[in-house]
Amino acid sequence: MRWLTIITSLVLCTCVGKAFGTLSHSSLSSTTGKWIYQAELVLSQKLTVNPRDLHDTELGIQLERSLPEVKCFRRGVLTLRHPERSSRLELAILDGRIVDASNNCSDLLPNKVSVTLEGEIWSEDLAGRHVVGSIREGDSLSADRAQHLNSHLEALGVNVSDILRSEGNAARSSYLAFVNPRPNRKPLTNLDSLPDAAQRHAQQVMLLHREFKARISAYIRSSDRSIARDNAPHPLTIVLDNVRSVLNVGTIYRTAETAGIRELITCGITPHPPHDKLSKTALSAIENVPSRHFDSVKQAIDTLRSEGCVIVSLETTTRSRNYTSYQFKQPTAIIVGNEVSGVDSQALETSDALLEIPVFGRKNSLNVAAASAVAMFEVVRQWTECTSSRRGLGQGQGDSSFG
């Protein structure tokens, strides 16, 4: 069951540590089945918003993190309104997320702005509500929990004081939830279980705190950025010849997205969209990488060759050459094979080149997902270096092997 949080005073911080302003004078009421949260926001800087800036962007994510009560609304409308002007910004809330803005807003100047959040919440049982930022009253074991948790956090190199003074830090909320659990949750009553539980929870708090520090650091990019990239995809296609593991395929999809390749082709039994487990493993990369599926790798090769692709197989054979010594032409298709049997022998015979990645241990080859990543980024490295050299030498003076 989700419970509604009420903010009485909250500093809104951007991802780089700047403040939008301070919320105060909040209230919550229910009228004709709708819940209304109201507060005042004193802006410390001009707030300019465009609807396309909100969904899954730094600004949208920052607003959601700064307003935890958004997550408690199944659907509703969040409104920021200037009290003395007609300026206002309306944001649509769906399933606890800011999904859209109904208007542009360019003149919410530094001043007092009213905040209204109205809609349907996940649950109307507010018995467990409390004020965000306040410390819940503890019980007889709170001191013991804190002692064990602090000990494990210090062993992990985490400064507990740094966590507790960081407003808006999920690590702080997690820390306090362990030390002072909600009354409707069964607390740890067995002292013998505290050390193990505290050790497990310390790992969670440490990771949350590390994520928080990365988000507020101007130079660390540890999360996806919703920045429009106008670069054309690299003319590279990856062909998966009966790769069985959905984990491997999902990893290859994500690698393909980060490398900016043109297409990923699945053959035979290879898991392919639509596929729930594949979508989860690929972390949304499937939506950004075009793909096709063929019943056999032969069909894929015939189609790609008719489209002008050079066909390269990545496989360990006595005829394979080092992948770094090969000059990849555009467009190219690289075939990677099954985890056990590798690339189909017929596909090897019809390939334009056979390449391998040197290994120095006892195993014959890399995992197919790891090998795909190595090959993709070698191709991208060659092509981007070639482009850079052409820009320096002048158009038409690059290496003809890349044409």
C-alpha positions in Angstrom: 0.0 0.0 0.0 1.3 3.4 -0.9 1.0 6.2 1.6 0.7 9.9 0.9 3.6 12.2 1.9 3.0 15.8 2.9 5.8 18.4 2.4 5.8 21.3 4.9 9.2 22.8 3.8 11.3 21.6 1.0 14.2 23.1 -0.9 13.9 22.3 -4.6 17.3 21.5 -6.1 18.3 21.0 -9.7 20.7 18.2 -10.7 23.6 20.5 -10.4 22.7 21.8 -6.9 21.0 25.1 -7.8 17.7 25.9 -6.0 14.4 26.8 -7.7 13.0 27.9 -4.3 11.3 26.9 -1.1 7.9 25.3 -0.5 5.9 26.3 2.6 2.4 26.5 4.1 1.3 23.2 2.7 -2.1 21.7 3.3 -4.0 18.6 2.2 -7.8 18.1 1.8 -10.3 15.8 0.2 -13.3 17.2 -1.7 -15.8 15.0 -3.6 -13.4 12.2 -3.9 -10.5 14.3 -5.1 -7.4 15.0 -3.1 -5.9 18.5 -3.2 -2.4 19.4 -2.0 -1.6 23.1 -1.8 1.6 25.0 -1.0 3.5 28.2 -1.7 6.7 28.2 -3.6 9.1 31.1 -3.3 11.2 31.1 -6.5 14.8 32.1 -6.2 15.3 32.2 -10.0 13.3 32.5 -13.2 11.7 29.3 -14.2 11.3 28.7 -18.0 9.6 25.5 -19.1 8.8 24.1 -22.5 6.5 21.0 -22.7 9.2 18.9 -24.5 11.6 19.6 -21.7 9.6 17.6 -19.1 9.1 14.0 -20.0 12.1 11.9 -18.9 14.5 14.9 -18.9 16.6 16.4 -16.1 13.9 19.0 -15.5 11.0 16.5 -15.4 13.0 14.0 -13.2 14.1 16.8 -10.9 10.5 18.0 -10.4 9.4 14.5 -9.6 12.2 14.0 -7.2 11.6 17.4 -5.6 7.9 16.7 -5.2 7.6 13.2 -3.7 3.8 13.6 -3.4 3.6 13.3 -7.2 4.3 9.6 -6.9 1.2 9.2 -4.6 -1.2 10.4 -7.3 -2.6 7.9 -9.8 -3.7 10.8 -12.0 -4.0 14.5 -11.6 -2.9 18.0 -12.5 0.0 19.9 -10.9 -0.3 23.6 -11.3 2.2 26.4 -10.7 0.5 29.8 -10.7 1.8 33.4 -10.2 -0.5 35.1 -7.7 -0.4 38.5 -9.4 -0.2 37.6 -13.1 -1.8 35.3 -15.5 1.4 33.2 -15.7 0.8 29.5 -14.9 2.2 26.1 -15.8 0.0 23.0 -15.8 1.6 19.5 -15.7 -0.3 16.3 -16.2 0.3 13.5 -13.7 -0.3 9.8 -14.6 0.7 6.8 -12.5 3.0 9.0 -10.3 4.9 10.5 -13.3 4.9 13.9 -14.9 3.9 13.0 -18.5 3.1 16.3 -20.2 2.7 20.0 -20.0 -0.4 21.7 -21.5 1.4 25.0 -22.1 4.7 26.8 -22.4 5.7 29.0 -19.4 8.5 31.5 -19.8 7.8 34.2 -17.1 7.5 32.6 -13.7 9.8 35.2 -12.2 11.4 35.0 -8.8 8.4 35.6 -6.6 5.8 33.7 -4.5 4.1 31.1 -6.7 1.1 28.9 -5.6 1.4 25.1 -6.0 -1.7 22.9 -6.4 -1.7 19.2 -6.9 -5.2 17.8 -7.5 -6.4 14.4 -8.5 -6.8 10.7 -7.5 -4.3 9.1 -5.1 -3.3 5.5 -5.0 -4.9 4.9 -1.6 -7.1 7.0 0.6 -5.8 5.3 3.7 -3.6 8.1 5.2 -3.1 6.5 8.6 0.6 6.1 7.9 1.3 9.6 6.6 4.0 11.8 8.1 6.0 14.9 7.3 8.8 14.4 4.8 12.1 15.4 6.4 11.0 14.8 10.0 12.4 11.9 11.9 9.8 9.3 12.9 9.6 8.5 16.6 11.7 5.5 17.4 11.2 2.5 19.6 13.3 0.6 22.1 15.5 -0.9 19.4 16.2 2.2 17.4 19.5 3.0 19.1 20.7 -0.6 18.5 19.7 -0.4 14.8 21.5 2.9 14.4 24.6 1.6 16.0 24.8 -1.5 13.8 23.9 0.4 10.7 26.4 3.2 11.4 29.2 0.6 12.0 28.6 -1.1 8.6 28.3 2.2 6.8 31.6 3.4 8.2 33.2 0.1 7.2 32.0 0.9 3.6 33.6 4.3 3.8 30.3 6.2 4.0 30.0 9.3 6.2 26.7 8.9 8.1 26.5 12.7 8.9 26.8 13.4 5.2 23.7 11.2 4.6 21.6 12.7 7.4 22.1 16.3 6.4 21.4 15.7 2.7 17.7 16.7 2.1 16.1 15.0 -0.9 18.6 12.1 -0.6 16.9 8.7 -0.9 19.7 7.3 1.2 18.6 9.4 4.1 15.0 8.1 3.8 16.3 4.5 3.6 18.5 5.0 6.6 15.7 6.5 8.8 13.2 3.8 7.6 15.6 1.1 9.0 16.3 2.9 12.3 12.8 4.0 12.9 10.4 1.7 11.0 6.8 2.7 10.5 4.4 1.4 13.1 2.5 -0.7 10.6 5.7 -2.5 9.7 6.9 -5.4 11.8 10.2 -4.1 13.3 13.3 -6.2 14.0 12.9 -7.6 17.5 15.6 -10.2 17.5 18.9 -8.6 18.4 20.8 -11.5 16.9 19.3 -10.6 13.4 20.3 -6.9 13.6 24.0 -7.3 12.5 23.0 -9.2 9.3 20.1 -7.0 8.5 22.1 -3.9 9.1 24.9 -5.2 6.9 22.4 -5.8 4.0 20.7 -2.4 4.5 24.0 -0.6 4.6 24.8 -1.8 1.1 21.5 -0.3 -0.1 22.0 3.0 1.7 25.6 3.2 0.3 24.4 2.7 -3.3 21.6 5.2 -2.9 24.0 7.8 -1.5 26.5 7.2 -4.3 23.7 7.7 -6.8 22.7 10.9 -5.0 26.2 12.3 -5.1 26.5 11.4 -8.8 23.3 13.3 -9.6 24.4 16.5 -7.9 27.9 16.4 -9.4 28.2 18.6 -12.5 30.9 16.4 -14.1 29.5 12.9 -13.5 27.1 11.4 -16.1 25.8 8.2 -14.5 22.2 8.4 -15.9 20.7 8.5 -19.4 20.4 12.0 -20.8 17.4 12.9 -22.9 19.4 15.0 -25.3 18.4 15.0 -28.9 21.2 13.6 -31.0 21.1 14.5 -34.7 24.0 12.2 -35.7 23.1 9.7 -38.3 23.5 6.0 -37.1 26.6 4.2 -38.1 26.0 2.0 -41.2 26.7 -1.1 -39.1 24.3 -4.1 -38.7 24.7 -6.8 -36.1 23.3 -10.2 -37.0 22.5 -12.6 -34.1 22.6 -16.2 -35.4 20.5 -18.3 -33.0 21.8 -16.7 -29.8 19.7 -18.4 -27.2 20.1 -16.3 -24.0 17.7 -13.4 -23.6 20.3 -11.9 -21.2 22.9 -11.9 -24.0 20.5 -10.5 -26.5 19.4 -7.7 -24.2 22.9 -6.8 -23.5 23.7 -6.6 -27.2 20.7 -4.4 -27.8 21.9 -2.0 -25.2 25.5 -2.0 -26.5 24.1 -1.4 -30.0 22.2 1.6 -28.8 25.2 3.1 -27.1 27.3 2.5 -30.2 24.7 4.2 -32.4 24.5 1.4 -35.0 21.9 1.3 -37.7 20.2 -2.0 -37.1 20.2 -5.3 -35.2 18.9 -8.5 -36.9 17.8 -11.6 -35.1 17.7 -15.1 -36.6 16.1 -18.4 -35.8 15.6 -19.0 -32.0 17.1 -15.7 -31.0 14.7 -13.8 -28.7 13.3 -10.8 -30.5 10.7 -8.0 -29.9 8.1 -8.0 -28.6 9.5 -9.8 -25.6 8.9 -8.8 -22.0 12.2 -10.2 -20.6 14.2 -8.8 -23.5 12.7 -5.3 -22.9 13.7 -5.5 -19.2 17.2 -6.7 -19.9 17.8 -4.2 -22.6 16.8 -1.3 -20.4 14.6 0.4 -23.0 17.3 0.2 -25.7 14.9 -1.8 -27.9 12.8 1.2 -28.7 15.9 3.0 -30.1 17.5 0.3 -32.2 15.7 -0.8 -35.4 15.5 -4.5 -35.8 14.3 -7.3 -38.1 13.9 -11.0 -37.6 14.6 -13.8 -40.1 13.9 -17.5 -39.8 17.5 -18.3 -40.8 20.8 -16.6 -41.0 21.0 -17.5 -44.7 17.9 -15.4 -45.4 19.5 -12.5 -43.4 22.7 -12.7 -45.4 21.0 -12.8 -48.8 18.9 -9.7 -47.8 21.8 -7.8 -46.4 24.0 -8.6 -49.4 21.3 -7.3 -51.8 21.3 -4.1 -49.8 25.0 -3.7 -50.4 26.4 -4.8 -47.0 29.8 -6.4 -46.6 29.3 -9.6 -44.6 31.8 -10.3 -41.8 31.6 -13.3 -39.4 33.1 -13.1 -35.9 34.3 -16.6 -35.2 37.4 -18.4 -34.0 38.7 -20.4 -37.0 42.1 -21.3 -38.5 41.3 -18.8 -41.3 40.3 -15.9 -39.0 42.3 -12.7 -38.8 42.7 -10.3 -35.9 39.7 -8.0 -35.9 41.9 -4.9 -35.3 43.8 -5.5 -38.5 40.7 -5.5 -40.7 39.6 -2.2 -42.3 35.8 -2.2 -42.1 34.0 -0.7 -45.1 30.6 0.9 -45.1 28.0 -0.6 -44.8 29.0 -3.7 -42.9 27.1 -6.5 -41.2 28.8 -8.5 -38.5 27.5 -12.0 -37.7 27.8 -13.4 -34.1 26.7 -16.9 -33.3 25.2 -19.3 -30.8 26.8 -19.5 -27.3 27.8 -23.1 -27.9 28.1 -23.8 -31.6 29.0 -20.4 -32.8 28.2 -19.0 -36.3 26.6 -21.4 -38.8 29.3 -23.1 -41.0 27.3 -22.2 -44.2 27.3 -18.5 -43.1 31.1 -18.7 -42.6 31.6 -20.1 -46.1 29.6 -17.2 -47.6 31.1 -14.4 -45.5 33.4 -11.8 -47.1 35.8 -12.0 -44.1 36.3 -14.0 -40.9 37.5 -12.2 -37.8 38.4 -13.2 -34.3 39.3 -11.5 -31.0 42.6 -12.8 -29.5 42.3 -14.4 -26.1 45.1 -15.2 -23.7 43.5 -17.6 -21.2 42.2 -21.2 -21.4 38.8 -20.3 -22.8 38.5 -20.3 -26.6 36.5 -17.1 -26.9 34.6 -14.3 -25.2 31.0 -14.4 -24.3 28.9 -13.5 -27.3 27.6 -10.3 -25.7 31.1 -9.2 -24.8 32.5 -10.1 -28.2 29.8 -8.1 -29.9 30.6 -5.0 -27.8 34.3 -5.3 -28.6 33.6 -5.6 -32.4 31.0 -2.8 -32.5 33.2 -0.2 -30.8 36.2 -1.2 -33.0 34.2 -0.5 -36.1 32.9 2.8 -34.6 36.4 3.8 -33.6 37.7 3.2 -37.1 34.9 5.1 -38.8 34.9 8.1 -36.4 38.7 8.4 -36.6 38.5 8.2 -40.4 35.9 11.0 -40.3 38.1 13.1 -38.1 41.1 12.6 -40.4 39.1 13.5 -43.4 37.9 16.7 -41.8 41.6 17.6 -41.1 42.9 16.6 -44.6 40.0 17.9 -46.6 37.1 16.2 -48.3 38.0 13.1 -50.4 41.5 12.6 -48.9 40.6 9.8 -46.4 41.5 6.2 -46.6 39.5 4.6 -49.5 39.0 1.4 -47.6 36.4 3.1 -45.5 34.3 4.2 -48.5 
